[in-house]
Amino acid sequence: MFKLSSLNLNGIRSATSKGLEAWLATTRPDCICVQEVKAQAADVAGKFESLSGLQGHFHYAEKKGYSGVAVYTRHEPSDVVVGYQSPEFDAEGRYVELRFDTPQRKLSLISAYFPSGSSGEERQQAKFRFLDEFYPHLQALRSEREFILCSDVNIAHQEIDLKNWKGNKKNSGFLPEERAWMGKLLTDGGLVDVYRQLEPTATDECYTWWSNRGQAYAKNVGWRLDYHLATPALATLARSPQIYKTEKFSDHAPITLDYDFSL
């Protein structure tokens, strides 16, 4: 089985100071996709190039202390794709794709960090621009290869994906336009929400993010914002979804699934 995790770090320096490496050593994923690294190459050098035997591959944001994604893996990729050729969003460090190609198979593991629109209308419009250009990118990729996209999507798709759905209908992350985009991706777009495929009715136990306000974590007033989105053939190989909440490395929880394949 191939064990694949995803986690929004809310800063790699912060997450590692809270026990992330010990958890990785115990859990032993083959690969972990991380978002919000919030570091530059100079910050990573000599400290975070590898974590618990996993080698990191990064896409840094130009702005210091902002965004950034990485994929840490035990296996050497055949190619690393940094960015998805977006003049606006590649500057924000939102996409890194590791390719593991053989004569028999083309397979990618991707870490992506979707923009948040919660800070105001300007960023919400940026989020909509990202969604508009990222959808055709995923469609083009799907026509060429199998992939698993691990991401903080910053969208709760359904009412069962957040605790207070009635009070968030007009808030970023649960807007009708965002939810419709997710619905389109999972129907016409041909991708599979792997966790929901395996846990179609999970509610309180499905959350992966909690606000730092109002004791949201203690009260489990959460959102499911972190996804494994896979092409159908890979999605059928998924098993044993786990959202780890025993320790708190970030304002997000890591989500891990086993896949019945090997690299």
C-alpha positions in Angstrom: 0.0 0.0 0.0 1.1 3.6 -0.8 0.4 5.8 2.2 -0.3 9.4 1.2 -0.9 12.3 3.6 -1.8 16.0 3.1 -1.5 18.8 5.6 -1.7 22.6 5.6 1.3 23.4 7.9 0.4 27.0 8.6 4.2 27.5 8.6 6.8 24.7 8.4 8.8 26.2 11.3 5.7 26.3 13.5 4.5 22.8 12.6 7.9 21.1 13.1 8.2 22.8 16.5 4.9 21.1 17.5 6.0 17.5 16.8 5.3 17.0 13.0 8.5 15.1 12.4 7.8 12.6 15.3 4.4 12.0 13.9 5.8 11.4 10.4 8.4 8.9 11.9 5.5 7.0 13.6 3.0 7.2 10.7 5.6 6.6 8.0 3.8 7.9 5.0 5.4 7.3 1.6 4.6 10.8 0.7 3.1 13.9 2.3 1.9 17.0 0.4 2.0 20.2 2.4 0.6 23.6 1.9 1.4 27.0 3.5 5.1 26.3 4.0 5.5 30.1 4.7 9.2 29.9 4.1 11.8 30.7 1.4 14.6 28.5 0.0 17.1 30.1 2.4 14.8 29.2 5.4 14.6 25.6 4.2 18.2 25.1 3.4 20.0 22.9 6.0 16.8 22.5 8.0 13.7 21.3 6.1 14.9 19.8 2.8 13.9 16.5 4.3 11.6 15.4 7.1 11.8 11.9 8.7 13.5 10.4 5.6 11.2 12.1 3.1 12.8 14.4 0.5 11.1 17.7 -0.2 10.3 19.4 -3.5 9.1 23.0 -3.2 7.3 25.8 -4.8 8.0 29.0 -2.9 6.0 32.2 -3.0 7.8 35.4 -4.0 6.4 37.1 -0.9 8.2 36.2 2.3 6.3 34.3 4.9 3.4 33.6 2.6 1.8 30.5 0.9 4.3 28.0 -0.5 3.8 24.2 -1.1 5.9 21.1 -1.1 5.8 17.4 -1.7 8.0 15.2 0.6 8.5 11.7 -0.8 10.5 8.5 -0.2 10.7 7.9 -4.0 12.7 9.8 -6.6 10.4 11.4 -9.1 11.1 11.2 -12.8 10.2 14.9 -13.1 9.2 17.9 -10.9 6.8 20.5 -12.2 6.8 23.8 -10.3 3.8 26.0 -11.0 1.1 25.5 -13.6 2.1 28.4 -15.9 -0.1 31.0 -14.3 1.5 34.5 -14.3 -0.6 35.6 -11.3 -0.7 32.6 -9.1 2.7 30.9 -9.8 4.2 34.0 -8.0 2.2 32.9 -4.9 3.8 29.4 -4.7 0.6 27.3 -5.1 1.5 24.2 -7.1 4.1 21.5 -7.3 3.7 18.3 -9.2 5.9 15.2 -8.9 5.8 12.8 -11.8 6.5 9.1 -11.5 6.5 7.8 -15.0 7.3 4.4 -16.4 6.6 2.8 -19.8 3.4 1.4 -18.3 2.1 4.4 -16.4 2.1 8.1 -16.1 1.3 9.1 -12.5 1.5 12.5 -10.7 1.2 13.5 -7.0 0.4 17.1 -6.6 0.3 19.6 -3.7 -1.8 22.7 -4.3 -2.9 25.5 -2.1 -6.1 27.3 -3.3 -6.4 31.0 -2.4 -8.6 32.0 0.5 -11.1 34.8 0.0 -11.9 35.3 3.7 -9.8 38.5 4.0 -12.0 40.6 1.7 -13.5 41.1 -1.7 -10.2 41.6 -3.4 -8.9 38.2 -2.4 -12.3 36.6 -3.1 -12.1 37.8 -6.7 -8.5 36.4 -6.9 -9.9 33.1 -5.7 -12.5 33.1 -8.4 -9.8 33.9 -11.0 -7.7 30.9 -9.7 -10.7 28.6 -9.9 -11.4 29.8 -13.5 -7.9 29.0 -14.7 -7.2 25.9 -12.5 -10.1 23.9 -13.8 -8.9 23.7 -17.4 -5.4 22.9 -16.2 -6.8 19.9 -14.3 -8.8 18.9 -17.3 -5.8 19.0 -19.6 -3.7 17.0 -17.0 -6.5 14.4 -16.7 -6.4 13.8 -20.4 -2.7 12.9 -20.2 -2.1 11.1 -16.9 -3.4 9.7 -13.7 -3.0 11.9 -10.6 -3.9 12.6 -7.0 -4.2 16.2 -6.1 -3.7 16.8 -2.3 -4.9 20.3 -1.4 -6.2 22.8 1.0 -9.0 23.7 -1.4 -10.5 26.4 0.9 -14.0 25.2 0.0 -16.4 23.1 1.9 -18.4 21.3 -0.8 -21.6 20.1 1.0 -23.6 21.0 4.1 -22.1 18.0 5.9 -18.6 19.4 5.4 -18.9 22.1 8.0 -20.5 22.5 11.4 -22.3 25.8 11.0 -23.4 25.6 7.4 -26.5 27.8 7.9 -24.5 30.7 9.2 -21.8 30.5 6.5 -23.9 30.6 3.3 -22.6 34.1 2.5 -19.0 33.5 3.6 -15.9 32.6 1.6 -15.4 28.9 1.6 -19.1 28.0 1.4 -20.3 30.5 -1.3 -22.7 29.0 -3.9 -20.3 29.8 -6.7 -17.4 27.9 -4.9 -19.6 24.9 -4.1 -20.8 24.8 -7.7 -17.2 24.8 -8.9 -16.5 21.8 -6.7 -19.6 20.1 -7.9 -18.6 20.6 -11.5 -15.1 19.3 -10.8 -16.5 16.1 -9.3 -19.0 15.5 -12.2 -18.1 17.0 -15.5 -14.5 17.4 -14.4 -14.2 13.7 -13.8 -12.3 13.8 -10.5 -13.2 11.9 -7.3 -13.4 13.3 -3.8 -11.6 10.3 -2.3 -12.6 10.8 1.3 -16.3 11.2 0.5 -16.2 8.1 -1.7 -15.1 6.1 1.3 -17.0 8.1 4.0 -20.2 9.4 2.3 -22.1 10.4 5.4 -19.3 11.4 7.8 -20.0 14.8 9.5 -18.3 15.9 12.8 -15.4 13.5 12.2 -14.7 14.8 8.7 -13.4 18.3 9.6 -9.8 19.2 8.9 -9.7 22.9 9.8 -10.9 25.0 12.8 -10.8 28.7 13.4 -8.5 30.0 16.1 -11.5 31.9 17.5 -14.3 31.0 19.9 -12.8 27.6 21.1 -13.7 26.2 17.7 -11.2 23.3 18.0 -12.3 22.3 21.5 -16.0 22.4 20.4 -15.2 20.8 17.0 -16.8 23.6 15.1 -14.9 22.7 12.0 -14.7 22.7 8.2 -13.6 20.0 5.7 -11.2 22.0 3.5 -8.5 19.5 2.8 -9.0 17.0 0.0 -7.5 14.1 -1.9 -8.9 14.6 -5.4 -8.0 11.7 -7.8 -8.6 10.5 -11.2 -11.2 7.6 -11.1 -8.8 4.7 -11.6 -6.6 5.8 -8.7 -9.6 6.7 -6.5 -10.8 3.1 -6.7 -7.5 2.0 -5.1 -8.0 4.1 -1.9 -8.5 2.7 1.5 -8.5 3.6 5.2 -9.0 7.4 5.4 -7.6 8.9 8.6 -7.8 12.4 9.9 -5.3 12.8 12.8 -6.5 15.0 15.7 -4.6 13.6 18.7 -1.9 16.2 18.3 -2.3 19.7 16.7 0.6 20.7 14.4 -1.5 23.5 12.7 -4.9 24.9 12.5 -5.5 22.0 10.0 -5.3 18.3 10.6 -3.5 15.9 8.4 -5.6 13.6 6.2 -4.0 10.3 5.2 -5.2 7.5 2.9 -3.7 4.2 1.7 -3.7 3.5 -2.0 -3.3 0.0 -3.4 -0.3 0.7 -5.7 3.4 1.2 -5.4 5.9 3.4 -7.1 
